[in-house]
């Protein structure tokens, strides 16, 4: 277990208070981006995005992960997908 110095404690506290504002809102129409080699995805994420690439849907739920990433639940015609903000356009 590492001990934090005062600067690190202040930095953690200031980061915790930063408000995260989602780019999209409920009912916004979004398109899933085509996965790209430069996206630095693991294999599972790559194939998940590939299955939805280019599809349009509507945001039905928004959440923030513990790692402070914005996550969207998107309704398509016959299915629902879950995506990070950077996966949508």
C-alpha atoms as one frame of an Amber mdcrd trajectory, in Angstrom:
protein
   0.000   0.000   0.000   1.461   3.348  -1.045   1.150   6.461   1.031  -0.005
   9.569  -0.836   1.696  12.900  -0.311  -0.378  16.072   0.143  -0.232  17.026
  -3.536  -1.543  13.614  -4.622  -4.394  13.803  -2.106  -5.378  17.277  -3.338
  -5.182  16.079  -6.944  -7.452  13.106  -6.226  -9.966  15.343  -4.454 -10.022
  17.856  -7.304 -10.473  15.067  -9.886 -13.382  13.648  -7.903 -15.243  16.945
  -8.094 -14.997  17.315 -11.893 -18.473  16.998 -13.361 -18.808  14.674 -16.336
 -21.226  15.982 -18.946 -22.420  13.381 -21.476 -22.178  14.393 -25.128 -25.548
  12.808 -25.987 -28.911  12.960 -24.234 -31.818  10.532 -23.909 -33.662  10.165
 -27.257 -30.703  11.516 -29.280 -30.133   9.624 -32.511 -26.609   8.178 -32.676
 -24.566   6.098 -35.114 -22.090   3.435 -34.042 -18.625   4.100 -35.438 -16.840
   1.472 -37.499 -14.054  -0.086 -35.380 -10.590   1.043 -36.382  -7.135  -0.363
 -35.645  -6.231   3.001 -34.081  -9.045   2.652 -31.509  -6.840   0.327 -29.406
  -9.648  -2.185 -28.762  -9.381  -5.689 -27.445 -10.685  -8.435 -29.727 -14.054
  -8.799 -27.990 -14.782  -5.058 -28.211 -13.677  -4.961 -31.849 -16.145  -7.667
 -32.903 -18.932  -6.197 -30.737 -18.547  -2.815 -32.464 -18.198  -4.474 -35.865
 -21.647  -6.077 -35.423 -23.224  -2.641 -34.823 -20.995  -0.497 -37.095 -22.941
   2.074 -39.105 -26.257   1.321 -37.402 -28.428   4.174 -36.145 -30.301   4.036
 -32.873 -31.664   6.145 -30.036 -30.103   6.666 -26.610 -32.374   5.146 -23.968
 -30.086   5.279 -20.902 -26.879   7.015 -19.822 -24.528   5.975 -17.026 -21.049
   6.779 -15.754 -18.740   3.827 -15.068 -16.529   3.594 -11.988 -13.607   4.516
 -14.248 -15.548   7.736 -15.067 -16.400   6.847 -18.675 -19.774   7.786 -20.143
 -21.730   4.709 -21.229 -24.891   4.710 -23.361 -27.599   2.122 -23.850 -28.832
   2.442 -27.442 -32.093   1.053 -28.865 -31.933  -0.175 -32.450 -34.832  -1.609
 -34.461 -34.649  -5.130 -32.991 -31.895  -4.985 -30.372 -30.188  -2.916 -27.687
 -26.457  -2.224 -27.469 -24.210  -0.646 -24.837 -21.422   1.690 -25.953 -18.852
   4.119 -24.619 -19.133   7.715 -25.768 -16.143   7.399 -28.108 -17.866   4.511
 -29.952 -20.696   6.762 -31.140 -20.908   9.503 -33.717
